[in-house]
Amino acid sequence: MNVKHILEGIGNSIFVKEEVEKIANKRMEICNVCPKNSANRDQPYFNPGKFFNAIRPDVHCSMCACNLHAKVRSLKSACPIGSWPAEATEEEANKILSSLN
């Protein structure tokens, strides 16, 4: 888990930007059917990673332990199993976010 990336995602969920939300929605569509998503633990295709925690109350990626609401909103983050890429390097993401303000 990259804490800086998750903090970026949390910030993007507080200070909502339409373009970031479009990216987040596309990513979440992929995560919603992912066998590593903790929300899918009751599905027959669920295949937990080493960070799955059944008592954890949030929806998280069991491969990297990230909260999915925050992770999909981090432009610097990529899916740990390659389902979606990072949208930008840290420097590029900072430029994008500052131009949206």
CYANA upper distance limits for C-alpha pairs under 8 A (distance plus 0.5 A):
  1 MET  CA      6 ILE  CA      8.46
  1 MET  CA     64 CYS  CA      5.96
  1 MET  CA     65 ALA  CA      6.63
  1 MET  CA     66 CYS  CA      6.39
  2 ASN  CA      6 ILE  CA      6.96
  3 VAL  CA      7 LEU  CA      6.60
  4 LYS  CA      8 GLU  CA      6.70
  5 HIS  CA      9 GLY  CA      6.79
  5 HIS  CA     71 LYS  CA      7.68
  5 HIS  CA     74 SER  CA      6.24
  5 HIS  CA     76 LYS  CA      6.81
  5 HIS  CA     77 SER  CA      6.74
  6 ILE  CA     10 ILE  CA      6.67
  6 ILE  CA     66 CYS  CA      7.81
  6 ILE  CA     67 ASN  CA      8.24
  6 ILE  CA     70 ALA  CA      6.07
  6 ILE  CA     71 LYS  CA      6.20
  6 ILE  CA     74 SER  CA      7.05
  7 LEU  CA     11 GLY  CA      6.60
  7 LEU  CA     70 ALA  CA      8.05
  8 GLU  CA     12 ASN  CA      6.66
  8 GLU  CA     70 ALA  CA      8.22
  8 GLU  CA     73 ARG  CA      8.03
  8 GLU  CA     74 SER  CA      6.04
  9 GLY  CA     13 SER  CA      6.73
  9 GLY  CA     69 HIS  CA      8.18
  9 GLY  CA     70 ALA  CA      4.75
  9 GLY  CA     71 LYS  CA      6.22
  9 GLY  CA     72 VAL  CA      7.53
  9 GLY  CA     73 ARG  CA      4.95
  9 GLY  CA     74 SER  CA      4.72
  9 GLY  CA     75 LEU  CA      8.23
 10 ILE  CA     14 ILE  CA      6.87
 10 ILE  CA     70 ALA  CA      5.65
 10 ILE  CA     73 ARG  CA      7.93
 11 GLY  CA     15 PHE  CA      6.48
 12 ASN  CA     16 VAL  CA      6.04
 12 ASN  CA     17 LYS  CA      7.52
 12 ASN  CA     20 VAL  CA      7.84
 12 ASN  CA     70 ALA  CA      8.49
 12 ASN  CA     73 ARG  CA      6.61
 12 ASN  CA     74 SER  CA      7.80
 13 SER  CA     70 ALA  CA      7.61
 13 SER  CA     73 ARG  CA      7.38
 16 VAL  CA     20 VAL  CA      8.01
 16 VAL  CA     21 GLU  CA      7.65
 17 LYS  CA     21 GLU  CA      6.72
 17 LYS  CA    100 LEU  CA      7.75
 18 GLU  CA     22 LYS  CA      6.79
 19 GLU  CA     23 ILE  CA      7.02
 20 VAL  CA     24 ALA  CA      6.60
 20 VAL  CA     73 ARG  CA      6.86
 20 VAL  CA     75 LEU  CA      8.11
 21 GLU  CA     25 ASN  CA      6.46
 21 GLU  CA     73 ARG  CA      7.53
 22 LYS  CA     26 LYS  CA      6.87
 23 ILE  CA     27 ARG  CA      6.70
 23 ILE  CA     72 VAL  CA      8.06
 23 ILE  CA     73 ARG  CA      7.82
 24 ALA  CA     28 MET  CA      6.46
 24 ALA  CA     72 VAL  CA      5.33
 24 ALA  CA     73 ARG  CA      5.62
 25 ASN  CA     29 GLU  CA      6.73
 25 ASN  CA     72 VAL  CA      8.33
 26 LYS  CA     30 ILE  CA      7.30
 27 ARG  CA     31 CYS  CA      6.82
 27 ARG  CA     72 VAL  CA      6.39
 27 ARG  CA     84 TRP  CA      7.22
 28 MET  CA     32 ASN  CA      6.34
 28 MET  CA     68 LEU  CA      8.34
 28 MET  CA     72 VAL  CA      6.99
 29 GLU  CA     33 VAL  CA      7.71
 30 ILE  CA     34 CYS  CA      6.97
 30 ILE  CA     83 SER  CA      7.73
 31 CYS  CA     37 ASN  CA      6.92
 32 ASN  CA     37 ASN  CA      7.55
 32 ASN  CA     39 ALA  CA      8.33
 32 ASN  CA     40 ASN  CA      8.27
 33 VAL  CA     37 ASN  CA      8.06
 33 VAL  CA     40 ASN  CA      7.91
 34 CYS  CA     40 ASN  CA      8.01
 34 CYS  CA     46 PHE  CA      8.23
 35 PRO  CA     40 ASN  CA      7.16
 35 PRO  CA     45 TYR  CA      6.22
 35 PRO  CA     46 PHE  CA      4.80
 35 PRO  CA     47 ASN  CA      5.68
 35 PRO  CA     48 PRO  CA      7.47
 36 LYS  CA     40 ASN  CA      8.10
 36 LYS  CA     46 PHE  CA      6.89
 36 LYS  CA     47 ASN  CA      6.27
 36 LYS  CA     48 PRO  CA      5.70
 36 LYS  CA     49 GLY  CA      6.73
 36 LYS  CA     61 CYS  CA      6.40
 36 LYS  CA     62 SER  CA      5.85
 36 LYS  CA     63 MET  CA      7.01
 37 ASN  CA     41 ARG  CA      7.93
 37 ASN  CA     46 PHE  CA      8.17
 37 ASN  CA     48 PRO  CA      8.15
 37 ASN  CA     59 VAL  CA      7.58
 37 ASN  CA     60 HIS  CA      6.55
 37 ASN  CA     61 CYS  CA      5.47
 37 ASN  CA     62 SER  CA      6.67
 38 SER  CA     48 PRO  CA      7.97
 38 SER  CA     52 PHE  CA      7.11
 38 SER  CA     53 ASN  CA      8.31
 38 SER  CA     54 ALA  CA      8.27
 38 SER  CA     59 VAL  CA      6.12
 38 SER  CA     60 HIS  CA      5.95
 38 SER  CA     61 CYS  CA      6.69
 38 SER  CA     62 SER  CA      6.77
 39 ALA  CA     59 VAL  CA      6.11
 39 ALA  CA     60 HIS  CA      7.98
 40 ASN  CA     46 PHE  CA      6.37
 41 ARG  CA     46 PHE  CA      5.98
 41 ARG  CA     47 ASN  CA      8.49
 41 ARG  CA     48 PRO  CA      8.29
 42 ASP  CA     46 PHE  CA      7.62
 48 PRO  CA     52 PHE  CA      6.29
 48 PRO  CA     62 SER  CA      6.27
 48 PRO  CA     63 MET  CA      7.99
 49 GLY  CA     62 SER  CA      5.16
 49 GLY  CA     63 MET  CA      5.16
 50 LYS  CA     62 SER  CA      6.76
 50 LYS  CA     63 MET  CA      6.62
 51 PHE  CA     61 CYS  CA      8.02
 51 PHE  CA     62 SER  CA      4.99
 51 PHE  CA     63 MET  CA      6.21
 51 PHE  CA     64 CYS  CA      6.89
 51 PHE  CA     65 ALA  CA      5.76
 52 PHE  CA     60 HIS  CA      8.33
 52 PHE  CA     61 CYS  CA      7.85
 52 PHE  CA     62 SER  CA      4.79
 52 PHE  CA     63 MET  CA      7.91
 52 PHE  CA     65 ALA  CA      7.66
 53 ASN  CA     62 SER  CA      8.10
 58 ASP  CA     67 ASN  CA      7.18
 59 VAL  CA     67 ASN  CA      6.49
 59 VAL  CA     68 LEU  CA      6.53
 59 VAL  CA     69 HIS  CA      8.09
 60 HIS  CA     65 ALA  CA      6.47
 60 HIS  CA     66 CYS  CA      5.93
 60 HIS  CA     67 ASN  CA      4.87
 60 HIS  CA     68 LEU  CA      5.60
 61 CYS  CA     65 ALA  CA      5.68
 61 CYS  CA     66 CYS  CA      5.96
 61 CYS  CA     67 ASN  CA      7.08
 61 CYS  CA     68 LEU  CA      6.83
 62 SER  CA     66 CYS  CA      8.24
 63 MET  CA     80 PRO  CA      7.13
 63 MET  CA     81 ILE  CA      8.31
 64 CYS  CA     80 PRO  CA      7.17
 66 CYS  CA     70 ALA  CA      8.15
 66 CYS  CA     71 LYS  CA      6.79
 67 ASN  CA     71 LYS  CA      6.57
 68 LEU  CA     72 VAL  CA      6.41
 69 HIS  CA     73 ARG  CA      7.41
 70 ALA  CA     74 SER  CA      7.08
 71 LYS  CA     77 SER  CA      7.05
 72 VAL  CA     77 SER  CA      7.96
 75 LEU  CA     86 ALA  CA      6.41
 75 LEU  CA     87 GLU  CA      5.60
 75 LEU  CA     88 ALA  CA      6.31
 75 LEU  CA     89 THR  CA      8.40
 75 LEU  CA     93 ALA  CA      6.58
 76 LYS  CA     86 ALA  CA      5.64
 76 LYS  CA     87 GLU  CA      6.67
 76 LYS  CA     88 ALA  CA      5.90
 76 LYS  CA     89 THR  CA      6.15
 76 LYS  CA     90 GLU  CA      6.34
 76 LYS  CA     93 ALA  CA      7.08
 77 SER  CA     85 PRO  CA      7.82
 77 SER  CA     86 ALA  CA      5.37
 77 SER  CA     87 GLU  CA      8.03
 78 ALA  CA     82 GLY  CA      7.62
 78 ALA  CA     84 TRP  CA      6.48
 78 ALA  CA     85 PRO  CA      5.04
 78 ALA  CA     86 ALA  CA      4.76
 78 ALA  CA     87 GLU  CA      8.34
 79 CYS  CA     83 SER  CA      6.13
 79 CYS  CA     84 TRP  CA      5.82
 79 CYS  CA     85 PRO  CA      6.78
 79 CYS  CA     86 ALA  CA      8.18
 87 GLU  CA     93 ALA  CA      8.22
 88 ALA  CA     92 GLU  CA      5.84
 88 ALA  CA     93 ALA  CA      5.74
 89 THR  CA     93 ALA  CA      6.44
 90 GLU  CA     94 ASN  CA      6.72
 91 GLU  CA     95 LYS  CA      6.96
 92 GLU  CA     96 ILE  CA      6.69
 93 ALA  CA     97 LEU  CA      6.57
 94 ASN  CA     98 SER  CA      6.57
 95 LYS  CA     99 SER  CA      6.66
 96 ILE  CA    100 LEU  CA      6.91
 97 LEU  CA    101 ASN  CA      7.15
